[in-house]
Amino acid sequence: MEKSISIYSKALIISLLLFGGHTSYSQNFVSKYINGIINDTSDISKPQFIIYPTVAYAPETSWEFGLSSLLVFYAKQDTLNRLSEVNGFTFFTLENQYGLWFDHAIYSDEDKWFFLGRLRFQSFPLFYHGIGSNSPEDYIARVDANQIFIKERILRKIKKDLFVGLEMDYQRLSSVNFVPSEGHTIQELPRGNQGSSNLGFGVGLVHDNRHNVLNVRKGLFSELALLHYNQNWGSTYDFTSILSDTRIYRPSGKNNVFAAQLLGQFNSGDVPFNQLALMGGESIMRGYYYGRYRDRNQIAAQMEYRFLPIPFGFTDRIGAAVFAGAGKVFPDLNNFDLKNIVVSGGAGVRFLLFPKKDIYTRFDVAFTQEGPGFYLFIGEAF
């Protein structure tokens, strides 16, 4: 496999292409729109919305064209409340692939309620390297499938910064086709190779004192969640998943931030291959393709030091970050050891997109023993 298959980079373009047209009205509208972004002319208490096209290329998709959006706001326009955000992304590729994504972290007035979730609907290839920490570097099959992911947490504040509530997770994989890569044969297809539909319900306990989830300068986020999937309420398989996610943020000096994360995911029962603990992606273990490593369990950690911003004489909107991570997937706790731990690390640049709300775009370059990965997103990785 070419190393570039695991590289998913997006070119963010804010230009006349966003609105099209050649009339003076369109030009004035675009000019005001871009000026509003660059100079952040809005009232800090007012909601802010940005929409922009994206272009990406990867061998498995050919050219991809998409449209991304971000809405940030304070409940009741009160800046004493926490900053809420809603992300949207839709795309199609020249290989007839498409998708629609929504992510959100919404706080009500005085943080009485906290809604944290995501939605994914897409027809997009997965790369299957096998199961376990010794899986081969080259993927052994491309999995063509239609996918639906819906995860929602509805949390109620029970005391300052402490939330408890219900969690729901629904994942459906359909029209599944395993296509062996050149030179590989699949000896045994994994559980769920013909598709599955799994609905899980559970409870979550969250401690969260972050004020700005897109760029945390000081705080602690910790989630402990248990989800159970059962055939009695329509799931294809019976299994249980426990998630532990703790993130700490500490200021360093006037502008810098030290951030660290420890993630654990532990599954038991008949877990389909697409709902195993998946390592990699744009958030943790950057540089590895999401799902490059998969097994019943995983433990991963990362640290990042952020310079937000760097005190250049000509601008105060450029920042940077350096980061490193390590993790492992494993079948059960009895077989956990320090062998075959994978590591990644890298650096990135930041641009202060919304100065009044302290929101940056990031471009990260991550390095692994299998090659680099490139990431362009709004908001920090964690």
SESE-415580 format. One line per 2 residues: their letters; for each residue z, y, x of C-alpha. Coordinates in steps of 0.1 Angstrom, whole numbers. Each point is the difference from the previous one (the first is absolute). Layout:
<pts>
A) Z,Y,X  ...
</pts>
This chain:
<pts>
ME) 0,0,0  -8,35,12
KS) 32,20,6  -14,28,-22
IS) 4,-22,-31  37,8,1
IY) -6,37,4  0,20,-32
SK) -6,36,7  -7,27,-25
AL) -17,33,7  17,27,-21
II) -26,26,-10  9,32,-19
SL) -34,17,-4  -26,11,-25
LL) -7,-36,-6  32,-1,-20
FG) -14,21,-28  -37,2,7
GH) -23,26,-13  -14,31,17
TS) 9,27,-25  22,29,10
YS) 26,-12,-25  2,-34,18
QN) 1,17,34  28,23,-11
FV) 19,-28,-16  -2,-21,31
SK) 9,29,22  31,7,-20
YI) 9,-37,-1  -2,-4,37
NG) 18,33,7  28,-12,-23
II) 4,-32,20  -3,15,34
ND) 22,30,-7  22,-17,-26
TS) -1,31,-23  18,-18,-29
DI) 36,7,-13  23,-26,17
SK) 14,-10,-34  -34,-6,-16
PQ) -17,-34,0  -27,-4,26
FI) -31,-22,-4  -26,-8,26
IY) -32,-21,-5  -24,-10,28
PT) -27,-25,8  4,-28,25
VA) -25,-19,21  7,-32,18
YA) -19,-28,17  10,-36,8
PE) -22,-30,5  13,-19,-30
TS) -7,30,-24  -28,19,17
WE) 3,37,-10  28,9,-24
FG) 1,32,-20  31,11,-18
LS) 19,28,-16  37,5,7
SL) 25,23,-17  36,10,5
LV) 23,17,-25  35,13,12
FY) 25,17,-23  36,7,-7
AK) 16,-10,-33  3,32,-22
QD) -15,19,30  35,0,15
TL) -1,-2,38  35,-14,0
NR) -14,-31,-15  -18,-25,23
LS) -37,2,6  -20,-25,-21
EV) -34,-12,10  -29,-19,-17
NG) -29,-13,21  -33,-12,-13
FT) -30,-16,17  -32,-15,-13
FF) -29,-14,20  -32,-20,0
TL) -20,-15,28  -36,-9,7
EN) 10,-37,-3  8,6,-37
QY) 38,1,6  22,24,-19
GL) 36,9,-6  25,23,-17
WF) 34,7,15  30,20,-12
DH) 34,4,18  29,21,-12
AI) 36,11,8  12,21,-29
YS) 35,15,-4  12,15,-32
DE) 22,31,-3  32,-4,20
DK) -13,-34,11  13,-17,-31
WF) -30,-24,1  -22,-12,28
FL) -34,-16,-6  -15,-17,31
GR) -31,-21,-3  -37,-7,7
LR) -31,-13,-17  -30,-17,16
FQ) -31,-11,-17  -28,-11,24
SF) -28,-23,8  3,-3,37
PL) -1,-27,27  32,-13,16
FY) 0,-15,35  19,-33,3
HG) 13,-10,34  21,-29,-12
IG) 37,-2,-4  27,4,27
SN) 6,19,32  -25,-22,19
SP) -30,8,-22  -32,7,19
ED) -11,35,9  -34,-5,-16
YI) 2,-3,-38  -10,-34,-12
AR) -12,10,-34  -10,31,-20
VD) 15,-1,-35  -20,17,-26
AN) 21,7,-31  9,24,-27
QI) 36,13,3  25,17,-22
FI) 34,12,14  25,18,-22
KE) 35,7,13  25,23,-17
RI) 36,8,6  19,18,-28
LR) 33,12,16  29,19,-14
KI) 24,20,21  35,-14,-3
KK) 16,23,27  -12,25,25
DL) -31,-14,18  6,-36,-14
FV) -24,-14,-25  -2,-34,-18
GL) -25,-13,-24  -27,-25,-10
EM) -30,-9,21  -33,-16,-12
DY) -28,-14,21  -33,-14,-13
QR) -27,-14,22  -32,-16,-10
LS) -27,-15,22  -31,-12,-17
SV) -37,-10,7  13,-13,34
NF) -25,-13,25  9,-11,35
VP) -29,5,23  6,-16,34
SE) -8,22,30  -26,-11,25
GH) 12,-28,22  31,-8,-22
TI) 7,-26,-25  30,0,-24
QE) 19,-32,2  22,8,-30
LP) -2,28,-24  33,18,-7
RG) 20,1,-32  -17,24,-24
NQ) -35,-5,14  -14,-2,-35
GS) 18,32,-11  33,7,-17
SN) 17,24,-23  37,6,7
LG) 25,22,-18  34,7,15
FG) 30,17,-14  32,9,19
VG) 25,26,10  1,26,27
LV) 27,20,17  -11,31,19
HD) 18,26,21  -22,30,5
NR) 9,35,11  -34,11,11
HN) -12,34,-12  -37,-3,9
VL) -13,-36,0  -32,10,18
NV) 18,15,30  37,-8,3
RK) 18,20,25  35,-13,-7
GL) 12,-28,-22  4,-37,-8
FS) -20,-22,-23  11,-36,-6
EL) -13,-24,-26  12,-35,-8
AL) -20,-17,-27  -2,-35,-16
LH) -31,-11,-20  -5,-33,-17
YN) -34,-13,-12  1,-27,-27
QN) -25,-21,-19  20,5,-31
WG) -11,36,-2  -36,-6,10
ST) 0,-4,38  -22,-26,16
YD) 28,-9,25  38,0,1
FT) 14,19,30  26,26,10
SI) -4,30,24  27,20,16
LS) -8,34,17  21,20,23
DT) -13,33,13  21,26,18
RI) -12,32,16  20,26,19
YR) -11,35,10  19,23,24
PS) -10,35,11  -3,6,37
GK) 0,36,11  -16,26,-21
NN) -32,-17,-11  1,-36,11
VF) 9,-31,-20  10,-35,11
AA) -8,-27,-27  6,-37,-1
QL) -6,-28,-25  12,-36,-4
LG) -19,-21,-25  7,-35,-12
QF) -18,-21,-26  12,-35,-9
NS) -17,-24,-24  9,-34,-15
GD) -18,-23,-24  -37,-5,-5
VP) -14,32,14  -38,6,-1
FN) -17,10,32  -6,36,-12
QL) 37,6,-8  14,-13,32
AL) 17,25,23  -30,19,14
MG) 2,18,34  -21,30,11
GE) -15,30,-17  2,38,1
SI) 38,2,-4  17,-26,22
MR) -14,-20,29  -29,25,1
GY) -30,-14,20  1,-34,-17
YY) -22,-7,-31  22,-2,-31
GR) 5,-38,-4  -10,-8,36
YR) 32,-20,1  15,-16,-31
DR) 28,-25,-8  29,-4,-23
NQ) 22,25,18  -3,29,23
IA) 22,24,20  -15,32,15
AQ) 13,32,15  -15,32,12
ME) 11,33,16  -18,33,0
YR) 6,33,16  -17,30,-17
FL) -6,34,14  -4,21,-32
PI) -15,24,11  -7,4,37
PF) 8,36,9  -35,11,11
GF) -4,37,4  -32,1,-21
TD) 12,-20,-30  31,-16,-15
RI) -20,-26,-21  -7,-27,27
GA) 24,-28,5  0,-35,16
AV) 18,-33,0  6,-31,21
FA) 10,-33,-15  6,-37,8
GA) 7,-30,-21  8,-37,3
GK) 1,-28,-26  -4,-36,-8
VF) -9,-23,-29  17,-34,-3
PD) 3,-29,-25  38,-1,-4
LN) 31,14,15  8,-32,18
NF) -33,4,20  5,37,9
DL) 0,7,37  -12,27,23
KN) -32,-18,10  -34,13,-12
IV) 13,35,-9  -29,24,-3
VS) 2,36,11  -20,31,-6
GG) 3,36,11  -20,32,0
AG) -1,38,-5  -14,24,-25
VR) -7,36,-7  12,20,-31
FL) -13,30,-19  23,19,-23
LF) -20,-1,-32  26,17,-24
PK) 23,22,21  22,10,-29
KD) 6,-36,-9  1,-13,36
IY) -28,-26,-6  -22,-12,29
TR) -31,-21,2  1,-26,28
FD) -26,-16,22  15,-30,19
VA) -14,-23,26  19,-32,4
FT) -5,-26,27  7,-38,-1
QE) -9,-29,21  -30,-6,-23
GP) -14,35,1  6,35,-15
GF) 3,13,-35  -7,35,-14
YL) 17,15,-30  -4,33,-18
FI) 23,8,-29  20,28,-16
GE) 37,-5,6  19,-19,27
AF) -2,-38,3  36,-5,-12
</pts>
